[in-house]
Amino acid sequence: MIETKAFYDYLKTKNFNFFAGVPDSLLKDLCACIKDNTKKEQNIITANEGNAIALAAGYYLATEKYGIVYMQNSGIGNAVNPLLSLADEEVYQIPMLLIVGYRGEPNTKDEPQHVKQGKVTLDLFKAMQIETVILDENYQEKIDYCYDYLEKNSKPIALIVRKNTFTSYEIEKPKNEYTLTREQAINTILDNLTDKDIIVSTTGKTSRELFELREKKGQGHDNDFLTVGSMGHTSSIALGISLNTKKNVYCLDGDGSFLMHMGSFAIIPSVAKQNFKYILINNGAHESVGSQPTVAFDIDFEKLLTALGFKNVYIAKTTEEITYAIDKLKKGELQALIIYTKLGSRKDLGRPTISPIQNKQALMQKMKRG
């Protein structure tokens, strides 16, 4: 394994001083180290990976220095457009170092949503004509190679990081004033819905907790779509379902997911029917990948969603307030609920025991039955 602080320190000797990206579980120790040792304006946790590519481009244009963009390989899709139409050597020739977590690496065990991404990661970079370097314990040699490549070629290069590459780097996780856990919030939501209501839940621990709560209550999973991948698109999936059913469709979103593709919310109010119900669970962090902070606690969601066209936006910090708000959501048109929770989840939190395809089939059968 690579000692995380030593890796960071060596990056600094090569004058890599600017970082931007979306945290990844394989990079959580590196991201923690970067956050702990870098000024806020020099380490920007972005809404999505494309934002990070653009930031690194701006940094280079202003300084002639190379930025670092960190991401999970699932985020390559968000990065493709600016990589090819901005940074590419046939366009603006903007060099930057990409540090990419290799989820779903072939011949390793991983979650279903990462398997295909792992299979095609290296091929995707090859198709974009971006060279890849697999990081190993000879990290100084690999960093030297990447730096020299940037100097000579004036184009991006990707450093690919396998599972368990970095040693543990612990920092104090962000705290907030809220007492409600996300699981308590989801449990209260379930207690106030019916067997006719559909739930579309976001990536990470939200869907895992929803699945386990259904198990605990002895309920089936055919009312739920567990969005285990495609972060940021939960609201659009829920909208697509709601436009084609009379059932109430509740979107359980997270703050990181909301921020990643916030532009969706400029469209939703223009087409959504009364049965679209939006619930945002905000803990101010990317908890599933190391609890790196988001900017969600700095946003007035009530004003934002109202300005975008939501008729009413409710705020909840207790189970009683959730119950009250759900009752309102049931009756009104295009309403939203923002639930503020603390960080943290059960240490024994499991993962869904049904496959994504089984989940899809069960939901579709439920929709067909009416």
N, C-alpha and C positions, 0 to 999 in steps of 0.2 A: 504493500500500500504506500501511497505518497503522503508524506506529512503535509497537511493542508497549508499551514502557515508558511512553510518553506517554499511551497509551490507559489503562493501569493507573493512572497518576498522576491522570488526570482522573476516573476512577471514585472515587478516594479523596477528591477535592475535593467530590464529591456525597455523601460519607459512606457509601459502599459499603465496608464493612470486613469482611464475612463472606462466605466462599466455600465452596461444597460442590458436589460432582459427580463424574462419571466422565470421565476424560480422553478427548479425541477428537483424531484426527490433524490436523484442520483447526484445532483450538484448541491444538495442542501448544506453540506459542510463547507464547501467552497463559497457558496452564497453567504453563509453566516460569517465566514472570515472576511469576505469583501465588505460586508455591511459593518463589521466591527472595526475595520481599519481604514475605511475610505470615507471621505466627506460626502454628505448627502447629495450634493449637486454633482458629484463624480461617480455616483452609483445610483442609477435611476431604475427603479422597478417599474416596468412599463405595463400598459394595458394589454398589449399583445406583442408578439415577436417582430412584426413588421415595423411597429413604432420604434423598437430598439435598433433595427437596421438603419432607419432614417436618422435616429439620434447619433449613432456612430458616424454616419455620413456627415452630418452637420459638424460634429467634433473635428473630423479630419479636415473639412473645408476651412475651419477657423484656425486650426493649429498645425496642420500637416503631420499630426501624430495619429497613431493607430488606436482605435477603440476596440474594446472587447464586448461581444454580444453573447450572453449565456442563455441557453434555452434547452428544453426537452426536445427530442427529435419529433414528437408530436406537433411541435410548433413550427416545423419547417414549412408547412403549408401557408401559415400566416406570413412567412418571411420570403416566399418565392418571388412575389411581385417586385418588392424593392431590391432584392438581390439581382434580379434579371434586368429590370428596367431603370435601375439607379446605380447600383454598385458595379455592375458588370463591366468588364474591360472594353466592351464594344459600345458602352454608353458613356459613363462618367469616370470609369476606372478609379473606384474608391476602395482602397484596401481596408480590411478589418479582420480581426481574429474571432471566429465563431467557436464557442465552447459548447458542445452539444452532448447532452445525456443520451446514452444509447439504450433506451428502454426497448424491451422485446428483442434484444440481440439474439440471432439464431443460436439454437442449442442451449438457451438458458430459459428458465421458467419465468413467466411473467403473466400479467393479466391479459384477457382476450383483446382488449382495445389496443394493446401495445404490440401484439404479435406481428400483424401485417406491417405496421410502421417499422418495426425492427428489421423485417425481411428486406424492405426496400430503401432503408436509410442511405446506405452507401451508393445505391444506384441512383437515388434522387440527386445526390450531390454530383455524381458522375454526369447525369443528364444535364445539369446546370453548368458543367465544366468547372466545378469547384473542387479543388484537391482536398482529400481527407487524410488526416494523420491520426492513428490510434494512439492515445496516450498510454504510457506505461511508466515503470519506475525510473526509466531514463528520461525523466521529465525535462531536465535542463537541455538535453540534446534536442528533444522534440520542440521545446519553446524556441530554441535557437534557430531550428530549421524553419519554423513558422515565421519568425521575425525576418529572416533572410529572404524568405519567399515573398513576403509583403513588400520588402524593399525592392526586390528585383522585378516583380510582376505587377504591382499596383492593382491587386484584385483580392477578394476575400479568400481565406483558407479556413478549413474546419478542423478543429481538434476534437476528436470523438472520445467520450469518456464512458468507460464500462462501469458496471455495477461494482460497488465496494472498492473504488479506486482511491478515494481520499479517507484519511483518518478522521475521527470524530472531532468536530469543532463546536463546542457548546457556547452559546450566548444566551443572555436572559431573553425569554420570549416576551413579546409585547403584552401588556396588561390593559384592561379596561375596567370601567366601573360597573359593568353589567353582571348580574348573578345567574341569569337563565342560561342553561346549556342549549346547544343546538338540538340535541336529542330530546330534551324536555319540550322544546318548541314544536318539533315534528310530532311528538306524541300527542300534544294538545291539539294540533291541527287534525290529526287522524280521529281523535275523539269527537271532533265537531263536523266531520264529513260523513257522507252516506256511501252505501255500496254502489251507488250510481255515479259517484264522482270519480273523475280521472285525475291522476297526479303525474306530472312530468317533472322529474327531479334532476338536479344538476350533478356534475362530476364530483368525484372524491367521496368524502365521508358523509355527505348529505344522503346520497343514494344508498350507501352502506347502512346507515342508521335507519333509513326508511325500510329497507329490506328486513333488518333484524327486528324492528318494531312490529312489522306485519307478522313475522314468525312468532314473536312473543304473544301477540294477541290471537294467534290461531287463525289469521286471515290469509287469504290467497294473495297472489301478486299480480293478478290479471287486471287490476285497476291502475297499475303503475307502469310507467316507462322510465327505466333507470338509465339516464344518459351517462354511461360510463366513460365515453370519450367525447370528442368534438366540443371541447370547452368553449363556452360563450354562446352556444347555439340553442340552449335549452328553451329559451323564450320563443324562438322561432318554430321549434318543433311543436311546442304547446299551442302556438297560434295556428299552425297548419292543421292540427287535430281539431281545435275548437271551431274552426271555420266550416268543418264538415261533419259536425255532430250537434245534437241538442243537449248533450251532457255538459255539465260544468267541468271545465278543465283548469286545474290548479297547477300553476308553474311554481315549483320550489327552486329558487335560484340562490346563488351565492354572490357575495360582493366582487370576488375576483372574476367570476363568470360574467356578471353584469358589465364590469368595466371592459372586458376583453372585446366585446362587440356591442358597445353601447349604442351604436348607430341604429341597431334594430328597433330601438324604442322611439325613434322618429317615425317609423313606419307603422308599428303596431296599432297606435290609436286611430290611424286612418282607415283600418280595415277590420279591427277586432269587433266581435259581437259581444253581447252581454255575458256570454258564458265563459269568456276568457278572464281568469282570476290570477293576478300576479302577486306572488309572495317572495320577498327578498329577505334572506337570512344574512345579517351583516355582523361578522365578528372582526372586521378590520384586518384580515390576514389571509394569506394563501396557506391555510392550516395543513392541508393534505401533503404539502411539499416542503415543510420545514417552518411554517408559521412566519414567513417573511411578510412584512406589513403591506397592506394596500392603502390607497388614499381615501377609502370609503368613509371613514369617520369624519373627513373634512368636507363631505358633500351633503348638502341639504336635499335629500331625496324627495321630500314632500314637495318642495318648490320645483325641483327638476321634473318630476313625473307629472305634476300638475301643468307645468308649462308645456309639456309634450302632448297633453290631451287627456290624461287620466282625470276622471270626474272627482274622485275622492282618494286620498292617500292616508292610510291609518298608520300610526306608530304604536308598537307594542314592545314592552320590556318585561312583562310578566305573563303568566299563563292566563290570568283573568283578562288582561287586555287583548290577548290573542283570541280568546273565546268571543269577546265582544266584537272584535274586528271581523272575524270569520262570519258571524251572523250578519254583519253589514255587507260583506262581500257577496253573500248568497243572494241578496235582494237587489243590489244596485248594478248599474252598468259601468263597465270598464273601471274597476277600482283596484287599488293595490294596497298591500300591507308590508310594512318594513318592520322586521323583528330584529332587535339588537340583542346579541348574545355574547357570552364570554368565550374565550378560547378553551379548547380541551375536548377530549373524547375518552371513552372507555379504553383501557389498555387491551381488553379482550375483544374489541370490536372486530367482527369478522367481515367477510366479503360475501356477495351473493353466491348462492350455491346453484343457481340456475344460469345457463349461458345467455348471452345477449339475444341469440336467435330464439331460445325458448321464451324469453321475456317478451320479445316482439310478437311471437305467435299467440301467446296467452292474451296479450292486450288486444290484438286484432280479432281474436275470437270473441272477446268480451264486447268489443265495438259492434261486431256483427250481430250478437244476440240482442243488442239494444238495452 
